């Protein structure tokens, strides 16, 4: 029975599970479709921590920014890293500079707590390091649903191949 389950259904089960996960993520994430879904916060720059190659298999990214007037870490999602000008930020922004972030309205309750707060834009001295328009475009994409559909199709292909 175990061999039958492993050989015939395991690929289908995993693919369907990933498909359900991606669909769940798509429908439960904070909806960011315009400027009205964001709020602006400001603070004095304190420190940053940009780490690549973290986590399992060294494929993770951890990008955090700290402000003097908040105890939170402000995190840049991995989805936004292609649009974030991290080298410019690291070389030009100095301790005490005024930083302007936008964050999703749903993150407001996390301010001044130990939870990380996701940022959707970063400006310092009028220079944009993470553009909220590009982030909004990323958030409006259907990539998670396409991934869910892809895993579902892959699962059924694997199932049909095992039956033959």
Chimera marker file (.cmm) of the C-alpha trace (Angstrom):
<marker_set name="trace">
<marker id="1" x="0.000" y="0.000" z="0.000" r="1" g="1" b="0" radius="0.5"/>
<marker id="2" x="2.807" y="2.437" z="0.898" r="1" g="1" b="0" radius="0.5"/>
<marker id="3" x="4.588" y="1.806" z="-2.392" r="1" g="1" b="0" radius="0.5"/>
<marker id="4" x="1.332" y="2.309" z="-4.316" r="1" g="1" b="0" radius="0.5"/>
<marker id="5" x="0.683" y="5.581" z="-2.510" r="1" g="1" b="0" radius="0.5"/>
<marker id="6" x="4.260" y="6.746" z="-2.973" r="1" g="1" b="0" radius="0.5"/>
<marker id="7" x="4.552" y="5.803" z="-6.624" r="1" g="1" b="0" radius="0.5"/>
<marker id="8" x="1.138" y="6.765" z="-7.872" r="1" g="1" b="0" radius="0.5"/>
<marker id="9" x="-0.136" y="9.684" z="-5.850" r="1" g="1" b="0" radius="0.5"/>
<marker id="10" x="2.800" y="11.387" z="-4.145" r="1" g="1" b="0" radius="0.5"/>
<marker id="11" x="3.559" y="13.808" z="-7.004" r="1" g="1" b="0" radius="0.5"/>
<marker id="12" x="-0.126" y="14.620" z="-7.380" r="1" g="1" b="0" radius="0.5"/>
<marker id="13" x="-0.554" y="15.218" z="-3.648" r="1" g="1" b="0" radius="0.5"/>
<marker id="14" x="2.449" y="17.574" z="-3.429" r="1" g="1" b="0" radius="0.5"/>
<marker id="15" x="1.470" y="19.502" z="-6.546" r="1" g="1" b="0" radius="0.5"/>
<marker id="16" x="-2.127" y="19.916" z="-5.396" r="1" g="1" b="0" radius="0.5"/>
<marker id="17" x="-0.898" y="21.007" z="-1.945" r="1" g="1" b="0" radius="0.5"/>
<marker id="18" x="1.375" y="23.673" z="-3.496" r="1" g="1" b="0" radius="0.5"/>
<marker id="19" x="-1.466" y="24.767" z="-5.751" r="1" g="1" b="0" radius="0.5"/>
<marker id="20" x="-3.770" y="25.205" z="-2.757" r="1" g="1" b="0" radius="0.5"/>
<marker id="21" x="-1.032" y="27.094" z="-0.859" r="1" g="1" b="0" radius="0.5"/>
<marker id="22" x="-0.406" y="29.554" z="-3.726" r="1" g="1" b="0" radius="0.5"/>
<marker id="23" x="-4.135" y="30.108" z="-4.191" r="1" g="1" b="0" radius="0.5"/>
<marker id="24" x="-4.549" y="30.743" z="-0.452" r="1" g="1" b="0" radius="0.5"/>
<marker id="25" x="-1.630" y="33.210" z="-0.456" r="1" g="1" b="0" radius="0.5"/>
<marker id="26" x="-3.107" y="35.095" z="-3.406" r="1" g="1" b="0" radius="0.5"/>
<marker id="27" x="-6.517" y="35.563" z="-1.805" r="1" g="1" b="0" radius="0.5"/>
<marker id="28" x="-5.347" y="36.305" z="1.752" r="1" g="1" b="0" radius="0.5"/>
<marker id="29" x="-2.473" y="38.729" z="1.147" r="1" g="1" b="0" radius="0.5"/>
<marker id="30" x="-2.933" y="42.443" z="1.824" r="1" g="1" b="0" radius="0.5"/>
<marker id="31" x="-4.549" y="43.967" z="-1.242" r="1" g="1" b="0" radius="0.5"/>
<marker id="32" x="-2.387" y="46.766" z="-2.582" r="1" g="1" b="0" radius="0.5"/>
<marker id="33" x="-3.943" y="48.157" z="-5.725" r="1" g="1" b="0" radius="0.5"/>
<marker id="34" x="-3.385" y="51.916" z="-5.394" r="1" g="1" b="0" radius="0.5"/>
<marker id="35" x="-1.883" y="54.679" z="-3.241" r="1" g="1" b="0" radius="0.5"/>
<marker id="36" x="-5.048" y="54.607" z="-1.143" r="1" g="1" b="0" radius="0.5"/>
<marker id="37" x="-4.042" y="51.187" z="0.229" r="1" g="1" b="0" radius="0.5"/>
<marker id="38" x="-0.803" y="52.612" z="1.657" r="1" g="1" b="0" radius="0.5"/>
<marker id="39" x="0.112" y="54.931" z="4.511" r="1" g="1" b="0" radius="0.5"/>
<marker id="40" x="3.231" y="57.034" z="4.843" r="1" g="1" b="0" radius="0.5"/>
<marker id="41" x="5.533" y="56.990" z="7.858" r="1" g="1" b="0" radius="0.5"/>
<marker id="42" x="8.729" y="58.910" z="8.526" r="1" g="1" b="0" radius="0.5"/>
<marker id="43" x="11.683" y="58.523" z="10.798" r="1" g="1" b="0" radius="0.5"/>
<marker id="44" x="15.378" y="59.031" z="11.309" r="1" g="1" b="0" radius="0.5"/>
<marker id="45" x="17.563" y="56.368" z="9.708" r="1" g="1" b="0" radius="0.5"/>
<marker id="46" x="19.433" y="54.298" z="12.280" r="1" g="1" b="0" radius="0.5"/>
<marker id="47" x="20.852" y="51.182" z="10.655" r="1" g="1" b="0" radius="0.5"/>
<marker id="48" x="20.307" y="48.535" z="8.002" r="1" g="1" b="0" radius="0.5"/>
<marker id="49" x="21.042" y="44.859" z="7.500" r="1" g="1" b="0" radius="0.5"/>
<marker id="50" x="21.140" y="43.421" z="3.977" r="1" g="1" b="0" radius="0.5"/>
<marker id="51" x="21.920" y="39.717" z="3.817" r="1" g="1" b="0" radius="0.5"/>
<marker id="52" x="21.780" y="37.451" z="0.790" r="1" g="1" b="0" radius="0.5"/>
<marker id="53" x="22.291" y="33.702" z="0.805" r="1" g="1" b="0" radius="0.5"/>
<marker id="54" x="20.430" y="33.083" z="4.051" r="1" g="1" b="0" radius="0.5"/>
<marker id="55" x="18.143" y="30.284" z="5.088" r="1" g="1" b="0" radius="0.5"/>
<marker id="56" x="17.836" y="26.808" z="3.730" r="1" g="1" b="0" radius="0.5"/>
<marker id="57" x="20.057" y="26.144" z="0.704" r="1" g="1" b="0" radius="0.5"/>
<marker id="58" x="21.406" y="29.694" z="1.057" r="1" g="1" b="0" radius="0.5"/>
<marker id="59" x="18.798" y="31.108" z="-1.315" r="1" g="1" b="0" radius="0.5"/>
<marker id="60" x="17.096" y="33.536" z="1.091" r="1" g="1" b="0" radius="0.5"/>
<marker id="61" x="17.285" y="37.293" z="1.381" r="1" g="1" b="0" radius="0.5"/>
<marker id="62" x="16.865" y="39.373" z="4.529" r="1" g="1" b="0" radius="0.5"/>
<marker id="63" x="16.712" y="43.120" z="3.972" r="1" g="1" b="0" radius="0.5"/>
<marker id="64" x="15.900" y="45.171" z="7.077" r="1" g="1" b="0" radius="0.5"/>
<marker id="65" x="16.013" y="48.887" z="7.835" r="1" g="1" b="0" radius="0.5"/>
<marker id="66" x="15.833" y="50.386" z="11.337" r="1" g="1" b="0" radius="0.5"/>
<marker id="67" x="14.534" y="53.839" z="12.262" r="1" g="1" b="0" radius="0.5"/>
<marker id="68" x="15.271" y="55.646" z="15.536" r="1" g="1" b="0" radius="0.5"/>
<marker id="69" x="11.644" y="56.379" z="16.403" r="1" g="1" b="0" radius="0.5"/>
<marker id="70" x="10.278" y="52.820" z="15.858" r="1" g="1" b="0" radius="0.5"/>
<marker id="71" x="11.293" y="49.579" z="17.551" r="1" g="1" b="0" radius="0.5"/>
<marker id="72" x="10.290" y="47.533" z="14.505" r="1" g="1" b="0" radius="0.5"/>
<marker id="73" x="12.472" y="46.232" z="11.768" r="1" g="1" b="0" radius="0.5"/>
<marker id="74" x="11.193" y="47.438" z="8.409" r="1" g="1" b="0" radius="0.5"/>
<marker id="75" x="11.524" y="44.645" z="5.883" r="1" g="1" b="0" radius="0.5"/>
<marker id="76" x="11.766" y="44.739" z="2.120" r="1" g="1" b="0" radius="0.5"/>
<marker id="77" x="9.970" y="41.712" z="0.677" r="1" g="1" b="0" radius="0.5"/>
<marker id="78" x="11.986" y="39.452" z="-1.589" r="1" g="1" b="0" radius="0.5"/>
<marker id="79" x="9.379" y="40.158" z="-4.293" r="1" g="1" b="0" radius="0.5"/>
<marker id="80" x="10.564" y="43.782" z="-4.389" r="1" g="1" b="0" radius="0.5"/>
<marker id="81" x="14.336" y="43.250" z="-4.334" r="1" g="1" b="0" radius="0.5"/>
<marker id="82" x="14.703" y="43.585" z="-8.113" r="1" g="1" b="0" radius="0.5"/>
<marker id="83" x="13.288" y="47.112" z="-7.837" r="1" g="1" b="0" radius="0.5"/>
<marker id="84" x="15.203" y="48.114" z="-4.694" r="1" g="1" b="0" radius="0.5"/>
<marker id="85" x="18.381" y="50.143" z="-5.236" r="1" g="1" b="0" radius="0.5"/>
<marker id="86" x="20.235" y="48.513" z="-2.362" r="1" g="1" b="0" radius="0.5"/>
<marker id="87" x="23.769" y="49.543" z="-3.349" r="1" g="1" b="0" radius="0.5"/>
<marker id="88" x="22.772" y="53.203" z="-3.697" r="1" g="1" b="0" radius="0.5"/>
<marker id="89" x="20.915" y="53.001" z="-0.387" r="1" g="1" b="0" radius="0.5"/>
<marker id="90" x="23.869" y="51.423" z="1.431" r="1" g="1" b="0" radius="0.5"/>
<marker id="91" x="26.396" y="53.929" z="0.080" r="1" g="1" b="0" radius="0.5"/>
<marker id="92" x="24.402" y="57.177" z="0.221" r="1" g="1" b="0" radius="0.5"/>
<marker id="93" x="22.062" y="57.030" z="3.210" r="1" g="1" b="0" radius="0.5"/>
<marker id="94" x="23.599" y="58.075" z="6.522" r="1" g="1" b="0" radius="0.5"/>
<marker id="95" x="22.586" y="57.737" z="10.157" r="1" g="1" b="0" radius="0.5"/>
<marker id="96" x="20.107" y="60.484" z="11.043" r="1" g="1" b="0" radius="0.5"/>
<marker id="97" x="18.821" y="61.012" z="7.476" r="1" g="1" b="0" radius="0.5"/>
<marker id="98" x="15.052" y="61.446" z="7.241" r="1" g="1" b="0" radius="0.5"/>
<marker id="99" x="13.495" y="58.345" z="5.681" r="1" g="1" b="0" radius="0.5"/>
<marker id="100" x="9.981" y="58.248" z="4.240" r="1" g="1" b="0" radius="0.5"/>
<marker id="101" x="8.361" y="54.819" z="3.865" r="1" g="1" b="0" radius="0.5"/>
<marker id="102" x="4.986" y="53.731" z="2.633" r="1" g="1" b="0" radius="0.5"/>
<marker id="103" x="3.545" y="50.605" z="4.204" r="1" g="1" b="0" radius="0.5"/>
<marker id="104" x="0.294" y="48.713" z="3.577" r="1" g="1" b="0" radius="0.5"/>
<marker id="105" x="-2.569" y="49.919" z="5.776" r="1" g="1" b="0" radius="0.5"/>
<marker id="106" x="-2.816" y="46.393" z="7.183" r="1" g="1" b="0" radius="0.5"/>
<marker id="107" x="0.698" y="46.727" z="8.636" r="1" g="1" b="0" radius="0.5"/>
<marker id="108" x="-0.129" y="49.867" z="10.672" r="1" g="1" b="0" radius="0.5"/>
<marker id="109" x="-1.093" y="47.821" z="13.742" r="1" g="1" b="0" radius="0.5"/>
<marker id="110" x="2.418" y="46.331" z="13.844" r="1" g="1" b="0" radius="0.5"/>
<marker id="111" x="4.148" y="49.688" z="14.327" r="1" g="1" b="0" radius="0.5"/>
<marker id="112" x="6.169" y="49.900" z="17.552" r="1" g="1" b="0" radius="0.5"/>
<marker id="113" x="5.888" y="46.184" z="18.199" r="1" g="1" b="0" radius="0.5"/>
<marker id="114" x="8.414" y="43.395" z="17.746" r="1" g="1" b="0" radius="0.5"/>
<marker id="115" x="6.846" y="42.360" z="14.410" r="1" g="1" b="0" radius="0.5"/>
<marker id="116" x="8.509" y="43.143" z="11.100" r="1" g="1" b="0" radius="0.5"/>
<marker id="117" x="6.712" y="45.722" z="8.953" r="1" g="1" b="0" radius="0.5"/>
<marker id="118" x="6.846" y="45.405" z="5.167" r="1" g="1" b="0" radius="0.5"/>
<marker id="119" x="7.693" y="48.562" z="3.242" r="1" g="1" b="0" radius="0.5"/>
<marker id="120" x="6.345" y="49.384" z="-0.193" r="1" g="1" b="0" radius="0.5"/>
<marker id="121" x="8.466" y="52.446" z="-0.941" r="1" g="1" b="0" radius="0.5"/>
<marker id="122" x="11.569" y="54.147" z="0.395" r="1" g="1" b="0" radius="0.5"/>
<marker id="123" x="12.596" y="57.765" z="-0.121" r="1" g="1" b="0" radius="0.5"/>
<marker id="124" x="15.505" y="59.618" z="1.455" r="1" g="1" b="0" radius="0.5"/>
<marker id="125" x="16.253" y="63.277" z="0.708" r="1" g="1" b="0" radius="0.5"/>
<marker id="126" x="13.946" y="63.171" z="-2.310" r="1" g="1" b="0" radius="0.5"/>
<marker id="127" x="15.687" y="60.160" z="-3.877" r="1" g="1" b="0" radius="0.5"/>
<marker id="128" x="13.569" y="57.054" z="-4.418" r="1" g="1" b="0" radius="0.5"/>
<marker id="129" x="15.208" y="53.743" z="-3.548" r="1" g="1" b="0" radius="0.5"/>
<marker id="130" x="12.061" y="51.623" z="-3.818" r="1" g="1" b="0" radius="0.5"/>
<marker id="131" x="9.301" y="52.929" z="-6.076" r="1" g="1" b="0" radius="0.5"/>
<marker id="132" x="5.763" y="52.336" z="-4.810" r="1" g="1" b="0" radius="0.5"/>
<marker id="133" x="4.371" y="52.307" z="-8.363" r="1" g="1" b="0" radius="0.5"/>
<marker id="134" x="6.539" y="49.314" z="-9.240" r="1" g="1" b="0" radius="0.5"/>
<marker id="135" x="5.550" y="47.616" z="-5.985" r="1" g="1" b="0" radius="0.5"/>
<marker id="136" x="1.856" y="48.210" z="-6.696" r="1" g="1" b="0" radius="0.5"/>
<marker id="137" x="2.372" y="46.716" z="-10.161" r="1" g="1" b="0" radius="0.5"/>
<marker id="138" x="4.043" y="43.665" z="-8.604" r="1" g="1" b="0" radius="0.5"/>
<marker id="139" x="1.248" y="43.272" z="-6.042" r="1" g="1" b="0" radius="0.5"/>
<marker id="140" x="-1.451" y="43.487" z="-8.720" r="1" g="1" b="0" radius="0.5"/>
<marker id="141" x="0.086" y="40.639" z="-10.735" r="1" g="1" b="0" radius="0.5"/>
<marker id="142" x="-1.475" y="37.203" z="-10.927" r="1" g="1" b="0" radius="0.5"/>
<marker id="143" x="1.835" y="35.338" z="-10.591" r="1" g="1" b="0" radius="0.5"/>
<marker id="144" x="0.688" y="33.338" z="-7.554" r="1" g="1" b="0" radius="0.5"/>
<marker id="145" x="-2.412" y="32.132" z="-9.408" r="1" g="1" b="0" radius="0.5"/>
<marker id="146" x="-0.327" y="31.207" z="-12.448" r="1" g="1" b="0" radius="0.5"/>
<marker id="147" x="1.966" y="29.252" z="-10.136" r="1" g="1" b="0" radius="0.5"/>
<marker id="148" x="-1.025" y="27.499" z="-8.582" r="1" g="1" b="0" radius="0.5"/>
<marker id="149" x="-2.349" y="26.544" z="-12.007" r="1" g="1" b="0" radius="0.5"/>
<marker id="150" x="1.100" y="25.371" z="-13.090" r="1" g="1" b="0" radius="0.5"/>
<marker id="151" x="1.467" y="23.089" z="-10.065" r="1" g="1" b="0" radius="0.5"/>
<marker id="152" x="-2.012" y="21.690" z="-10.611" r="1" g="1" b="0" radius="0.5"/>
<marker id="153" x="-1.276" y="20.876" z="-14.256" r="1" g="1" b="0" radius="0.5"/>
<marker id="154" x="2.116" y="19.400" z="-13.305" r="1" g="1" b="0" radius="0.5"/>
<marker id="155" x="0.452" y="17.202" z="-10.688" r="1" g="1" b="0" radius="0.5"/>
<marker id="156" x="-2.011" y="15.769" z="-13.163" r="1" g="1" b="0" radius="0.5"/>
<marker id="157" x="0.739" y="15.206" z="-15.737" r="1" g="1" b="0" radius="0.5"/>
<marker id="158" x="2.775" y="13.298" z="-13.138" r="1" g="1" b="0" radius="0.5"/>
<marker id="159" x="-0.307" y="11.307" z="-12.181" r="1" g="1" b="0" radius="0.5"/>
<marker id="160" x="-1.011" y="10.357" z="-15.812" r="1" g="1" b="0" radius="0.5"/>
<marker id="161" x="2.629" y="9.412" z="-16.391" r="1" g="1" b="0" radius="0.5"/>
<marker id="162" x="2.609" y="7.100" z="-13.354" r="1" g="1" b="0" radius="0.5"/>
<marker id="163" x="-0.587" y="5.392" z="-14.563" r="1" g="1" b="0" radius="0.5"/>
<marker id="164" x="0.969" y="4.430" z="-17.893" r="1" g="1" b="0" radius="0.5"/>
<link id1="1" id2="2" r="1" g="1" b="0" radius="0.2"/>
<link id1="2" id2="3" r="1" g="1" b="0" radius="0.2"/>
<link id1="3" id2="4" r="1" g="1" b="0" radius="0.2"/>
<link id1="4" id2="5" r="1" g="1" b="0" radius="0.2"/>
<link id1="5" id2="6" r="1" g="1" b="0" radius="0.2"/>
<link id1="6" id2="7" r="1" g="1" b="0" radius="0.2"/>
<link id1="7" id2="8" r="1" g="1" b="0" radius="0.2"/>
<link id1="8" id2="9" r="1" g="1" b="0" radius="0.2"/>
<link id1="9" id2="10" r="1" g="1" b="0" radius="0.2"/>
<link id1="10" id2="11" r="1" g="1" b="0" radius="0.2"/>
<link id1="11" id2="12" r="1" g="1" b="0" radius="0.2"/>
<link id1="12" id2="13" r="1" g="1" b="0" radius="0.2"/>
<link id1="13" id2="14" r="1" g="1" b="0" radius="0.2"/>
<link id1="14" id2="15" r="1" g="1" b="0" radius="0.2"/>
<link id1="15" id2="16" r="1" g="1" b="0" radius="0.2"/>
<link id1="16" id2="17" r="1" g="1" b="0" radius="0.2"/>
<link id1="17" id2="18" r="1" g="1" b="0" radius="0.2"/>
<link id1="18" id2="19" r="1" g="1" b="0" radius="0.2"/>
<link id1="19" id2="20" r="1" g="1" b="0" radius="0.2"/>
<link id1="20" id2="21" r="1" g="1" b="0" radius="0.2"/>
<link id1="21" id2="22" r="1" g="1" b="0" radius="0.2"/>
<link id1="22" id2="23" r="1" g="1" b="0" radius="0.2"/>
<link id1="23" id2="24" r="1" g="1" b="0" radius="0.2"/>
<link id1="24" id2="25" r="1" g="1" b="0" radius="0.2"/>
<link id1="25" id2="26" r="1" g="1" b="0" radius="0.2"/>
<link id1="26" id2="27" r="1" g="1" b="0" radius="0.2"/>
<link id1="27" id2="28" r="1" g="1" b="0" radius="0.2"/>
<link id1="28" id2="29" r="1" g="1" b="0" radius="0.2"/>
<link id1="29" id2="30" r="1" g="1" b="0" radius="0.2"/>
<link id1="30" id2="31" r="1" g="1" b="0" radius="0.2"/>
<link id1="31" id2="32" r="1" g="1" b="0" radius="0.2"/>
<link id1="32" id2="33" r="1" g="1" b="0" radius="0.2"/>
<link id1="33" id2="34" r="1" g="1" b="0" radius="0.2"/>
<link id1="34" id2="35" r="1" g="1" b="0" radius="0.2"/>
<link id1="35" id2="36" r="1" g="1" b="0" radius="0.2"/>
<link id1="36" id2="37" r="1" g="1" b="0" radius="0.2"/>
<link id1="37" id2="38" r="1" g="1" b="0" radius="0.2"/>
<link id1="38" id2="39" r="1" g="1" b="0" radius="0.2"/>
<link id1="39" id2="40" r="1" g="1" b="0" radius="0.2"/>
<link id1="40" id2="41" r="1" g="1" b="0" radius="0.2"/>
<link id1="41" id2="42" r="1" g="1" b="0" radius="0.2"/>
<link id1="42" id2="43" r="1" g="1" b="0" radius="0.2"/>
<link id1="43" id2="44" r="1" g="1" b="0" radius="0.2"/>
<link id1="44" id2="45" r="1" g="1" b="0" radius="0.2"/>
<link id1="45" id2="46" r="1" g="1" b="0" radius="0.2"/>
<link id1="46" id2="47" r="1" g="1" b="0" radius="0.2"/>
<link id1="47" id2="48" r="1" g="1" b="0" radius="0.2"/>
<link id1="48" id2="49" r="1" g="1" b="0" radius="0.2"/>
<link id1="49" id2="50" r="1" g="1" b="0" radius="0.2"/>
<link id1="50" id2="51" r="1" g="1" b="0" radius="0.2"/>
<link id1="51" id2="52" r="1" g="1" b="0" radius="0.2"/>
<link id1="52" id2="53" r="1" g="1" b="0" radius="0.2"/>
<link id1="53" id2="54" r="1" g="1" b="0" radius="0.2"/>
<link id1="54" id2="55" r="1" g="1" b="0" radius="0.2"/>
<link id1="55" id2="56" r="1" g="1" b="0" radius="0.2"/>
<link id1="56" id2="57" r="1" g="1" b="0" radius="0.2"/>
<link id1="57" id2="58" r="1" g="1" b="0" radius="0.2"/>
<link id1="58" id2="59" r="1" g="1" b="0" radius="0.2"/>
<link id1="59" id2="60" r="1" g="1" b="0" radius="0.2"/>
<link id1="60" id2="61" r="1" g="1" b="0" radius="0.2"/>
<link id1="61" id2="62" r="1" g="1" b="0" radius="0.2"/>
<link id1="62" id2="63" r="1" g="1" b="0" radius="0.2"/>
<link id1="63" id2="64" r="1" g="1" b="0" radius="0.2"/>
<link id1="64" id2="65" r="1" g="1" b="0" radius="0.2"/>
<link id1="65" id2="66" r="1" g="1" b="0" radius="0.2"/>
<link id1="66" id2="67" r="1" g="1" b="0" radius="0.2"/>
<link id1="67" id2="68" r="1" g="1" b="0" radius="0.2"/>
<link id1="68" id2="69" r="1" g="1" b="0" radius="0.2"/>
<link id1="69" id2="70" r="1" g="1" b="0" radius="0.2"/>
<link id1="70" id2="71" r="1" g="1" b="0" radius="0.2"/>
<link id1="71" id2="72" r="1" g="1" b="0" radius="0.2"/>
<link id1="72" id2="73" r="1" g="1" b="0" radius="0.2"/>
<link id1="73" id2="74" r="1" g="1" b="0" radius="0.2"/>
<link id1="74" id2="75" r="1" g="1" b="0" radius="0.2"/>
<link id1="75" id2="76" r="1" g="1" b="0" radius="0.2"/>
<link id1="76" id2="77" r="1" g="1" b="0" radius="0.2"/>
<link id1="77" id2="78" r="1" g="1" b="0" radius="0.2"/>
<link id1="78" id2="79" r="1" g="1" b="0" radius="0.2"/>
<link id1="79" id2="80" r="1" g="1" b="0" radius="0.2"/>
<link id1="80" id2="81" r="1" g="1" b="0" radius="0.2"/>
<link id1="81" id2="82" r="1" g="1" b="0" radius="0.2"/>
<link id1="82" id2="83" r="1" g="1" b="0" radius="0.2"/>
<link id1="83" id2="84" r="1" g="1" b="0" radius="0.2"/>
<link id1="84" id2="85" r="1" g="1" b="0" radius="0.2"/>
<link id1="85" id2="86" r="1" g="1" b="0" radius="0.2"/>
<link id1="86" id2="87" r="1" g="1" b="0" radius="0.2"/>
<link id1="87" id2="88" r="1" g="1" b="0" radius="0.2"/>
<link id1="88" id2="89" r="1" g="1" b="0" radius="0.2"/>
<link id1="89" id2="90" r="1" g="1" b="0" radius="0.2"/>
<link id1="90" id2="91" r="1" g="1" b="0" radius="0.2"/>
<link id1="91" id2="92" r="1" g="1" b="0" radius="0.2"/>
<link id1="92" id2="93" r="1" g="1" b="0" radius="0.2"/>
<link id1="93" id2="94" r="1" g="1" b="0" radius="0.2"/>
<link id1="94" id2="95" r="1" g="1" b="0" radius="0.2"/>
<link id1="95" id2="96" r="1" g="1" b="0" radius="0.2"/>
<link id1="96" id2="97" r="1" g="1" b="0" radius="0.2"/>
<link id1="97" id2="98" r="1" g="1" b="0" radius="0.2"/>
<link id1="98" id2="99" r="1" g="1" b="0" radius="0.2"/>
<link id1="99" id2="100" r="1" g="1" b="0" radius="0.2"/>
<link id1="100" id2="101" r="1" g="1" b="0" radius="0.2"/>
<link id1="101" id2="102" r="1" g="1" b="0" radius="0.2"/>
<link id1="102" id2="103" r="1" g="1" b="0" radius="0.2"/>
<link id1="103" id2="104" r="1" g="1" b="0" radius="0.2"/>
<link id1="104" id2="105" r="1" g="1" b="0" radius="0.2"/>
<link id1="105" id2="106" r="1" g="1" b="0" radius="0.2"/>
<link id1="106" id2="107" r="1" g="1" b="0" radius="0.2"/>
<link id1="107" id2="108" r="1" g="1" b="0" radius="0.2"/>
<link id1="108" id2="109" r="1" g="1" b="0" radius="0.2"/>
<link id1="109" id2="110" r="1" g="1" b="0" radius="0.2"/>
<link id1="110" id2="111" r="1" g="1" b="0" radius="0.2"/>
<link id1="111" id2="112" r="1" g="1" b="0" radius="0.2"/>
<link id1="112" id2="113" r="1" g="1" b="0" radius="0.2"/>
<link id1="113" id2="114" r="1" g="1" b="0" radius="0.2"/>
<link id1="114" id2="115" r="1" g="1" b="0" radius="0.2"/>
<link id1="115" id2="116" r="1" g="1" b="0" radius="0.2"/>
<link id1="116" id2="117" r="1" g="1" b="0" radius="0.2"/>
<link id1="117" id2="118" r="1" g="1" b="0" radius="0.2"/>
<link id1="118" id2="119" r="1" g="1" b="0" radius="0.2"/>
<link id1="119" id2="120" r="1" g="1" b="0" radius="0.2"/>
<link id1="120" id2="121" r="1" g="1" b="0" radius="0.2"/>
<link id1="121" id2="122" r="1" g="1" b="0" radius="0.2"/>
<link id1="122" id2="123" r="1" g="1" b="0" radius="0.2"/>
<link id1="123" id2="124" r="1" g="1" b="0" radius="0.2"/>
<link id1="124" id2="125" r="1" g="1" b="0" radius="0.2"/>
<link id1="125" id2="126" r="1" g="1" b="0" radius="0.2"/>
<link id1="126" id2="127" r="1" g="1" b="0" radius="0.2"/>
<link id1="127" id2="128" r="1" g="1" b="0" radius="0.2"/>
<link id1="128" id2="129" r="1" g="1" b="0" radius="0.2"/>
<link id1="129" id2="130" r="1" g="1" b="0" radius="0.2"/>
<link id1="130" id2="131" r="1" g="1" b="0" radius="0.2"/>
<link id1="131" id2="132" r="1" g="1" b="0" radius="0.2"/>
<link id1="132" id2="133" r="1" g="1" b="0" radius="0.2"/>
<link id1="133" id2="134" r="1" g="1" b="0" radius="0.2"/>
<link id1="134" id2="135" r="1" g="1" b="0" radius="0.2"/>
<link id1="135" id2="136" r="1" g="1" b="0" radius="0.2"/>
<link id1="136" id2="137" r="1" g="1" b="0" radius="0.2"/>
<link id1="137" id2="138" r="1" g="1" b="0" radius="0.2"/>
<link id1="138" id2="139" r="1" g="1" b="0" radius="0.2"/>
<link id1="139" id2="140" r="1" g="1" b="0" radius="0.2"/>
<link id1="140" id2="141" r="1" g="1" b="0" radius="0.2"/>
<link id1="141" id2="142" r="1" g="1" b="0" radius="0.2"/>
<link id1="142" id2="143" r="1" g="1" b="0" radius="0.2"/>
<link id1="143" id2="144" r="1" g="1" b="0" radius="0.2"/>
<link id1="144" id2="145" r="1" g="1" b="0" radius="0.2"/>
<link id1="145" id2="146" r="1" g="1" b="0" radius="0.2"/>
<link id1="146" id2="147" r="1" g="1" b="0" radius="0.2"/>
<link id1="147" id2="148" r="1" g="1" b="0" radius="0.2"/>
<link id1="148" id2="149" r="1" g="1" b="0" radius="0.2"/>
<link id1="149" id2="150" r="1" g="1" b="0" radius="0.2"/>
<link id1="150" id2="151" r="1" g="1" b="0" radius="0.2"/>
<link id1="151" id2="152" r="1" g="1" b="0" radius="0.2"/>
<link id1="152" id2="153" r="1" g="1" b="0" radius="0.2"/>
<link id1="153" id2="154" r="1" g="1" b="0" radius="0.2"/>
<link id1="154" id2="155" r="1" g="1" b="0" radius="0.2"/>
<link id1="155" id2="156" r="1" g="1" b="0" radius="0.2"/>
<link id1="156" id2="157" r="1" g="1" b="0" radius="0.2"/>
<link id1="157" id2="158" r="1" g="1" b="0" radius="0.2"/>
<link id1="158" id2="159" r="1" g="1" b="0" radius="0.2"/>
<link id1="159" id2="160" r="1" g="1" b="0" radius="0.2"/>
<link id1="160" id2="161" r="1" g="1" b="0" radius="0.2"/>
<link id1="161" id2="162" r="1" g="1" b="0" radius="0.2"/>
<link id1="162" id2="163" r="1" g="1" b="0" radius="0.2"/>
<link id1="163" id2="164" r="1" g="1" b="0" radius="0.2"/>
</marker_set>
